Amino acid sequence: MNCISNNNELFTKNKILFSKRFPSLANLIWKNLTPEKIFSYCDKLEVQLGKTNLPTVKENGKFWHSFYSPEKESSSLVLTSECKEKSTIVFLGYGLGYGVLEASKNHPDKTIIIVEPDISYALFPFFYTDFSKLFQHEKLILLFGAELQQVIAILENQEIGNCHFIKNQNQIEHCKEYFNNLEQLIKRNKQKKQINDNTYKKFGKLWIKNTCKNFNQNCNYTGINIFKDIAKGKNACIIAAGPTLSEILPQLKEIQKKCILICVDTALKTVLKFGIIPEFTVMVDPQYWNTRHLDFADTSNTILITENAVYPRVFQYTWKDIYFCSALYPLGKLLENKISRDSLGAGGSVATTAWDFARFLGCTNIFMAGLDLGYPKNQTHIKGSTFEHLANIKSNYLLNTETQSVNSLFSANPILKKDYEENPIQTDSRMTLYAWWFESKCAEFLETKTYSLSKKSLAIPGIQYFSIEELLKLNDQEKIDFFNFGKNTKNKDNFEKQSYIKNLQILKKQINESYLKIQKDEEILPEIENLIFPFLSENNTNEKINALKKLSKILEKIEI
């Protein structure tokens, strides 16, 4: 029950301003919501006048804002050094709006995002706070009633590392579970960013060297663009190299009648041994050891989908055809400037890229074979895989195959989760990040349905179990001749090659200019700063100059 009455005139004013600024959102909201309904949904809220004659709210005995000075309290939250450093301020819940108004007043150039899943709680402040100035704020995003994955997608677009988050626990108790889950997703996203930075530091030199060695391959082959939505409405089966693939292999030939087969590199040789030739093989790993999965494999009848920093040995094999997705790494992105190549997602595992390629083809249903993201029955990979073969080669009295398997099981922070039968399955922190990538993408692309073909795989929200028996009952689908469809793979007009050469020349010029700028203590281009990052042991002038020299030497080795 309210101690002070609501102001319908102020509500109407805010409603008009809100509707003008966000017409699409307003149309969705006002269809089923009236001021009376808002109050009935918020009947637990008690509005009181504080010591400064400004309203505050009491919910379950706790105040949303300071009873004595809500504006001063809110001002202190948006004037911290961290808040000033970030480009985006995100409010997780916003109470009566004092904080967002202070943010708008003190940071007119920053993006302000308000997250409130409960529409009634989002609109309740309209009765008590004048939001005229907030709705004039140029960079304002309202996430009222948004799903978790929609929120994460917006935050990723703003770069989560550049977001400052403000929350008051008393203001979000009504949707506690929602905000707890959101904070978990934000935490995972930050972990992913940290892992990406660490990975770039570790493998950045290798990515740069591979990209330079693959320069002519990039020039001579085209992008995946021509395959966009070519398989709209069809089924795809992604073949990964997890232990449960052994259950599926005997039926894979029949499955191919129902699905387009997209194989990850680690599973290709095993699949070929069964006499099955996948339409596509996806390979994007920059490391030499990953190419060993292709040892003695006949790759001549499958189309390679790859990326320009892949280990160069890949191109020594004969492929039916080769297509490139857009570069995943910084140097490749610079060389691809103004060259139109569609990108594929990269969640740390080649299986994530394979899934996104199936979605890119337009496939409606994607079936995952061998995507275990854990160790069912403590197995790490399918029997007979290259992993097992190399383990046998390296084994000795002190390091036998069992010991190597145990090392794999316990090397990356083991975690117990559940499979699709609710049985415990051991996984690790690395694979749970892959699982989170799949979970977030399944929520983002709801029109694409994803299924696991094994109950023993790690259960991932958004991916349901689908039995092989049910899959085999589906109608056979008409085959697409992908090879002939894209037989003009070679760049006959040489446009891409000319663009690559031009971009390389521009890059060399920028590096030369960077020498002079660093010596004068001037800032260099962010993309050049990013490129030399893997070569730096310390962030000082001499190190940067040495890094530029090393980068120049690598670029000079490119044969055009």
Secondary structure, DSSP 8 states (H G I E B T S, - for coil): --SS---HHHHHHHHHHHHHH-HHHHHHHHTT--HHHHHHHTTTEEEEE-TTS-EEEEETTEESS-SS-HHHHHHHHHSSHHHHH-SEEEEES-TTSHHHHHHHHH-TTSEEEEEES-HHHHHGGGGT---TTGGG-SSEEEEES--HHHHHHHHHHT-GGGEEEEE-GGGSGGGHHHHHHHHHHHHHHHHHHHHHHHHHHHHHHHHHHHHHHTHHHHHHS-BGGGGTTTTTT-EEEEE--STTHHHHGGGHHHHHHHSEEEEEHHHHHHHHHTT---SEEEE----HHHHGGGTT---TTSEEEE-TTS-GGGGGS--SEEEE---SSHHHHHHTTT---------SSHHHHHHHHHHHHT-SEEEEES--SSBGGG--S-TT-HHHHHHHHH--SSS-HHHHHHHHHHSS-EEEEEBTTS-EEEEEHHHHHHHHHHHHHHHH-TTSEEEES-TTSB--TTEEE--HHHHHTS-------HHHHTTT-S-TT-HHHHHHHHHHHHHHHHHHHHHHHHHTT----HHHHHHHGGG-SS-SHHHHHHHHHHHHHHHHT---
